[in-house]
């Protein structure tokens, strides 16, 4: 009677394959632009830990996998609730009032367990999500600054692609977390539309307990280690933070720290160009 909402293994394999091909293609393009002189340990270190960062892919795949599965389970509970008779009125030759109360209690207990699992995930991945969001915001600000200030030096680097990648990763986590919150409280709309005045006592009790339980668990959202909630409201905060951060870095572009960062970036890409020029002159 209830459709299983879990994502199939085939779809997950397609997602993983697309991300892997994009990552490999980006690395090949990077090596094509600046081929190394020797394939030593430093080369492989930069290859795996340079842009685009491997850790970003690990975080986004892991977080999105767990969030998607939790969202599917909340959706299944909502589907179970929709299978109950309209108004929770027992129908002859079907479920009695006691059986309806038992089904409601099972759904309520499963909802509580999923909410607790949701809270455990938020506590476990809170630090990871905090570091991920902070690093992504800093990356976007600095990459946009490089695109403006160092256009002639690093014009071949697809910085806009990196910015799009970071935005897609951030929005994937935000939308997945928002989807869980919406599915978690969706059952409230079902409960509030039920006229309970003429219902049996056991069903009334279950409705009241369910509403009280949801009111206690309503504040349980995915947070970045308690610093901020991860939902659609975060998008506006990130945009404002990007505008503030970019205007700040533009005002501080003559600061020694900013000048050192830009100088190191220029030196890094000049070294790669010199290596490429030497290799081209040897084999050209």
Secondary structure as the mmCIF struct_conf table of DSSP 4:
data_model
#
loop_
_struct_conf.conf_type_id
_struct_conf.id
_struct_conf.beg_label_comp_id
_struct_conf.beg_label_asym_id
_struct_conf.beg_label_seq_id
_struct_conf.end_label_comp_id
_struct_conf.end_label_asym_id
_struct_conf.end_label_seq_id
HELX_LH_PP_P HELX_LH_PP_P1 UNK A 6 UNK A 8
HELX_RH_AL_P HELX_RH_AL_P1 UNK A 9 UNK A 33
BEND BEND1 UNK A 34 UNK A 34
BEND BEND2 UNK A 37 UNK A 38
HELX_RH_AL_P HELX_RH_AL_P2 UNK A 41 UNK A 49
BEND BEND3 UNK A 50 UNK A 52
HELX_LH_PP_P HELX_LH_PP_P2 UNK A 53 UNK A 53
HELX_RH_AL_P HELX_RH_AL_P3 UNK A 54 UNK A 82
TURN_TY1_P TURN_TY1_P1 UNK A 83 UNK A 83
BEND BEND4 UNK A 84 UNK A 84
HELX_LH_PP_P HELX_LH_PP_P3 UNK A 85 UNK A 85
HELX_RH_3T_P HELX_RH_3T_P1 UNK A 86 UNK A 88
TURN_TY1_P TURN_TY1_P2 UNK A 92 UNK A 93
BEND BEND5 UNK A 94 UNK A 94
HELX_RH_AL_P HELX_RH_AL_P4 UNK A 97 UNK A 149
TURN_TY1_P TURN_TY1_P3 UNK A 150 UNK A 153
BEND BEND6 UNK A 154 UNK A 154
TURN_TY1_P TURN_TY1_P4 UNK A 155 UNK A 156
BEND BEND7 UNK A 157 UNK A 157
HELX_RH_AL_P HELX_RH_AL_P5 UNK A 159 UNK A 192
TURN_TY1_P TURN_TY1_P5 UNK A 193 UNK A 193
BEND BEND8 UNK A 194 UNK A 194
TURN_TY1_P TURN_TY1_P6 UNK A 197 UNK A 198
BEND BEND9 UNK A 199 UNK A 199
HELX_RH_AL_P HELX_RH_AL_P6 UNK A 201 UNK A 217
TURN_TY1_P TURN_TY1_P7 UNK A 218 UNK A 219
STRN STRN1 UNK A 223 UNK A 223
BEND BEND10 UNK A 224 UNK A 224
TURN_TY1_P TURN_TY1_P8 UNK A 225 UNK A 226
BEND BEND11 UNK A 227 UNK A 227
STRN STRN2 UNK A 229 UNK A 229
BEND BEND12 UNK A 231 UNK A 231
TURN_TY1_P TURN_TY1_P9 UNK A 232 UNK A 232
HELX_RH_AL_P HELX_RH_AL_P7 UNK A 233 UNK A 251
TURN_TY1_P TURN_TY1_P10 UNK A 252 UNK A 254
BEND BEND13 UNK A 255 UNK A 255
HELX_RH_AL_P HELX_RH_AL_P8 UNK A 256 UNK A 283
#
